[in-house]
Amino acid sequence: MSSVPGVTPGQPYLFTRSYHQPWRALLVAAGGFGAAALLLFVVDATGPMWAGMPAWLAAVASIFAANAPLVVAIVAAAAFTSIVGFARATGVRHWVWTDLLYGLFVAIVARAIVELFAPTLGGFGGPLGGALSSDATLALAVAASAAVIISPIVEELYFRGLMVRALLDALADAGRVGASIVAVTTSTAAFVLLHVVAAGVLVPVGLIVGSLVVGVGCGVLTVVTGRLWAAIVAHVLYNASGLALLLW
């Protein structure tokens, strides 16, 4: 009987190999994380340079810095350290309708916890409270699309689709519970750290609490379901609810 390298016959779905070289996948992930953190630091450090440029251009630069290195890491890890293809490696191959319910539940709980510790203040305030210039409107549209669509999907593919699943593979000998705890804890710590770096000097309490809750919630969803869609739904809805409250 033939077998697929890296997959143990009879192994539960959750612990079939997403990455047949998980430690190399994690090394690729570390490189992507370092590059993203460096680019975010550069964008923040060169802030005065962006002052004379269109606001939407500064928004695009920030989005690129945060997401481009992660996308490269996701694709590279799937291409060079996995034999099952991108969709199966990251967990997006299968969709089950219950993923929508799981994601909605985690998003509601996460948003409730964040609002309890650091309520979102709506209306934006300042010049955004009145009429918006065309430049400001475009910048707001770019930032909103990134917050609700681009960043949640990229971050889930990276932190849960790559990091969590690669850690589960690398630590499979430790057992399901042990590997899951380490995978969720490690990915959440990295998730929070990157958001802190992106925030710059002043880090809001809500950002830390939100990153922590979303990191744990999405990590648990990935471990329990063996798929990534519930985590993506949770992250998208969490960010969308935050944006809605901010615009209220």
TANORJO-V826362 format. One record per residue. RES is the residue in one letter. NEAR is the number of other C-alpha atoms within 8 Angstrom. Layout:
RES&NEAR + RES&NEAR
//
This chain:
M&2 + S&3 + S&6 + V&5 + P&5 + G&8 + V&10 + T&6 + P&5 + G&4 + Q&8 + P&6 + Y&6 + L&7 + F&10 + T&11 + R&9 + S&13 + Y&17 + H&12 + Q&8 + P&12 + W&9 + R&9 + A&14 + L&12 + L&8 + V&11 + A&15 + A&8 + G&9 + G&12 + F&11 + G&8 + A&9 + A&14 + A&12 + L&8 + L&10 + L&13 + F&11 + V&8 + V&11 + D&9 + A&7 + T&8 + G&8 + P&6 + M&7 + W&10 + A&7 + G&5 + M&8 + P&9 + A&10 + W&12 + L&9 + A&10 + A&11 + V&10 + A&9 + S&10 + I&12 + F&8 + A&12 + A&13 + N&12 + A&10 + P&12 + L&15 + V&10 + V&9 + A&13 + I&12 + V&9 + A&10 + A&15 + A&15 + A&10 + F&6 + T&13 + S&14 + I&9 + V&8 + G&9 + F&10 + A&8 + R&11 + A&16 + T&16 + G&12 + V&11 + R&7 + H&7 + W&8 + V&6 + W&6 + T&6 + D&11 + L&11 + L&9 + Y&11 + G&17 + L&11 + F&9 + V&11 + A&13 + I&9 + V&8 + A&13 + R&12 + A&8 + I&10 + V&12 + E&10 + L&7 + F&9 + A&8 + P&8 + T&8 + L&7 + G&9 + G&9 + F&9 + G&7 + G&6 + P&7 + L&9 + G&8 + G&6 + A&6 + L&9 + S&6 + S&6 + D&10 + A&10 + T&9 + L&9 + A&12 + L&9 + A&8 + V&11 + A&11 + A&9 + S&9 + A&10 + A&11 + V&13 + I&9 + I&9 + S&11 + P&13 + I&11 + V&11 + E&11 + E&14 + L&12 + Y&14 + F&13 + R&16 + G&14 + L&16 + M&13 + V&16 + R&14 + A&14 + L&14 + L&13 + D&14 + A&9 + L&9 + A&10 + D&5 + A&8 + G&8 + R&9 + V&7 + G&8 + A&13 + S&11 + I&8 + V&9 + A&14 + V&13 + T&9 + T&8 + S&14 + T&14 + A&10 + A&9 + F&12 + V&12 + L&8 + L&10 + H&11 + V&11 + V&10 + A&11 + A&8 + G&9 + V&4 + L&5 + V&9 + P&6 + V&8 + G&11 + L&10 + I&12 + V&10 + G&12 + S&12 + L&12 + V&10 + V&12 + G&14 + V&11 + G&11 + C&16 + G&15 + V&9 + L&15 + T&15 + V&11 + V&6 + T&9 + G&10 + R&13 + L&16 + W&12 + A&16 + A&14 + I&13 + V&12 + A&16 + H&15 + V&12 + L&12 + Y&12 + N&11 + A&10 + S&9 + G&10 + L&10 + A&8 + L&10 + L&11 + L&8 + W&6
//
